[in-house]
């Protein structure tokens, strides 16, 4: 079964008029991408790191059969081990057209949702947290101009698979398509968008229910040498994953120390369902889900949708993990965060009440 995901031109025009309050479209809004068909439930990969070469074999020196670019979506047949001289990983993804270096593909699915006609209201606040469950969804600015650094110059402002956002309004277009109004509740630049409601799955209380809340002796060990993370209940490891900690080299290949993930024990002091991360040294990343802060300098364990290079140091100090691993860590660790408001800060508690994340070499 396949289904078109992109917004129709009619809906696009209508939303643009609603957003801008004018009859004219900007040049950016006229650049509509052709509709792409995705298969429901099939594993796919989204190009998340610029230009990508598809090769005849899982080898960095193999013949190039095709070149694709940012946000291209391909069928993910399987992951294999190949040859990658000069690269940090040996993982490759086989596609119908050949092999792609795995760290450059975000694993994604197309799982459309039945839109809600009414949003829930909790403690007097109308809205809900929702997760993107399609490879990407196009955004239409409701209060132009776009202020978010990473979106204002984007040809197609988008959200990507696994991102979590706050939805606070719903409407139906003239053609019958349901649209959600999308916000970033924490760390926002103030942008508000409209997007196709089918792309968003409402997050429930069960989705964020704490895991093993009765266990008191929990800790996390992050090994920056091995690029691994382990969750322990007492001496028993209950979860293991690969991570990407602070990069050891800059873009020119020069050794750097400024992005090192700080060693030592760090209790989690603030958790957020989703946060807009932005800074001069960290870049600009919208709607980063399942964020657990461990230092006052902004180092956190969090979900990552902009690369798939886990096992290789490449962050600016944070501990990057996959969306699935980030969600487990968020639910398993203390403090426990209620679905609404989706944020909790315990930095003033003494002694610390957050689960300790110990970073070792």
C-alpha positions, -999 to +999 in steps of 0.1 A: +000+000+000+013+034-009+001+069-001+010+104-011+024+123+019+032+158+005+006+186+008-014+193-024-009+226-042-044+237-033-038+231+005-004+247+002-019+278-013-047+280+012-023+276+042+000+302+028-028+327+025-039+319+061-004+323+073+006+355+054-028+372+053-021+381+017-028+370-018+008+367-031+031+338-025+068+343-019+094+327-043+102+301-016+066+290-013+063+285-051+091+259-050+069+228-044+086+194-045+070+167-065+049+143-045+068+112-033+052+079-027+062+058+003+050+023+013+033+021+046+053+002+072+084-004+050+118+004+064+135+032+045+164+055+048+164+093+045+196+110+033+206+132+063+241+143+055+242+161+021+252+145-011+253+107-011+269+083-036+252+050-042+278+024-050+278-010-068+293-027-037+296-019+000+330-004-006+340+033-005+361+026-037+333+008-057+318+023-088+291+050-083+258+039-097+237+070-087+240+102-067+212+115-044+209+144-021+194+157+012+160+142+022+160+116-007+142+085+007+153+051-003+142+015+005+163+000+032+168-037+023+194-046+049+225-034+067+259-051+058+295-048+068+318-035+040+350-017+033+353+020+042+389+031+040+391+067+053+357+065+070+348+059+106+323+030+101+321-001+080+283-002+080+265+000+046+229-001+037+218-021+007+191-004-015+175-015-048+200+008-066+231-002-047+249+005-014+249+036+007+273+044+036+250+038+066+259+068+088+244+091+061+209+075+062+184+081+090+163+049+094+127+059+088+092+045+083+060+059+067+033+054+093+004+078+086-021+086+114-058+093+116-060+130+124-079+142+155-107+167+150-105+180+186-074+184+207-073+172+244-073+197+272-053+190+304-052+213+334-067+241+313-041+238+286-053+227+251-029+207+230-008+176+228+027+163+223+031+144+190+058+124+172+066+126+135+060+091+120+068+098+084+102+104+067+095+141+066+066+166+066+066+200+050+060+231+071+041+262+062+049+293+083+019+308+101+036+339+114+062+349+088+090+355+085+107+323+097+131+331+126+147+297+133+182+298+119+182+263+104+148+268+087+148+304+075+170+296+045+158+261+039+142+255+005+117+232+021+113+238+059+105+204+074+102+181+104+117+147+103+109+112+115+110+108+153+109+145+161+085+156+189+065+188+188+037+205+205+003+207+187-021+234+198-047+238+171-064+219+143-083+229+112-096+214+080-087+229+047-112+236+019-102+203+002-108+183+034-072+179+046-067+181+084-039+204+094-022+208+128-006+239+142+029+230+152+050+247+179+082+242+198+073+246+234+108+250+248+137+269+233+116+283+205+124+313+183+086+320+181+079+303+148+044+287+144+037+263+115+009+244+099+015+208+087-003+177+075-019+161+105-014+126+092+023+129+099+019+132+137+011+105+162-002+118+195+020+108+225+001+092+253+006+087+291+016+051+284+043+063+259+061+081+287+053+059+316+084+053+338+103+020+333+112+001+365+103+031+388+106+008+418+143+003+413+164+028+433+199+019+423+201+031+387+231+045+369+244+051+334+279+045+322+291+063+290+324+051+277+338+078+253+366+054+241+342+027+231+314+051+223+289+030+243+262+036+269+250+011+294+221+014+319+225-005+351+201-015+378+225-024+406+252-045+388+228-057+361+230-041+327+194-036+314+201-015+283+231-010+259+235+012+229+261+030+208+265+067+211+283+097+195+301+119+221+322+149+216+341+151+183+379+148+185+386+165+152+372+195+134+359+197+098+395+201+085+408+171+104+426+191+131+425+176+167+403+196+190+395+194+228+367+220+230+340+196+221+350+168+246+322+153+266+331+161+302+343+131+323+329+123+357+296+116+374+268+139+363+233+136+378+205+144+354+190+177+365+166+186+337+145+166+313+123+177+284+101+159+260+114+181+232+138+211+230+150+235+203+188+233+207+206+263+193+240+280+200+271+294+183+291+262+189+263+236+188+245+246+156+207+248+154+185+217+158+147+219+160+125+197+182+152+175+197+133+148+216+139+130+249+165+154+262+182+148+296+206+175+307+236+165+328+258+196+331+251+233+334+271+239+302+243+223+282+257+188+278+228+163+274+218+128+264+193+132+236+177+118+205+194+124+172+177+126+137+205+145+118+229+116+115+232+078+120+269+077+129+265+062+164+298+046+175+319+075+163+326+108+182+310+136+163+290+158+187+298+192+202+299+176+237+264+161+240+258+123+241+239+115+208+218+084+208+192+069+184+155+080+189+146+045+203+175+045+228+168+081+238+132+074+246+141+044+268+167+065+287+142+093+292+116+069+306+140+048+326+159+076+344+149+099+372+134+124+376+101+112+362+086+138+338+048+141+335+034+142+299+020+177+306+039+200+307+067+176+294+095+193+313+110+190+348+140+209+364+154+195+397+186+214+396+178+230+430+172+197+448+199+187+473+211+160+474+206+154+436+176+132+427+185+126+391+200+094+378+238+097+376+254+095+342+291+086+347+313+095+317+345+074+316+374+068+292 
